[in-house]
């Protein structure tokens, strides 16, 4: 999946556009709930070695919140890693190039639901 594919899924399914909160980074994007403004996805272009791969190639990843009881099982799947730049107990990092669209959409929906507050319903 490409960066653009991921952004299009968010726009179509969640009516959510990327937010670019860092002045020095116009690529990394946060996706938030409309009302509470809580993050449910963080899209980044990082060096593959940041997630334990033996490469410095730049890759597109997304951080998603996951059920903490399922994270160890999820990390057994190809393309799903310990969270980079987020709480490792509650978040995972997904390499967009390694994980199929169906799985990404499932993980995205879980993250969206886990980060909702009463305001968001």
Secondary structure, DSSP 4 states (H G I P E B T S, - for coil): --HHHHHHHHHHHH----B---TT-SS-EEEE-TTT--EEEEEEEEEGGGGT-S---EEEEEEEE--TTTHHHHTTSTTEEEPSSS-TTTEEEEETTTS-HHHHHHHHHHHHHHT--GGG-
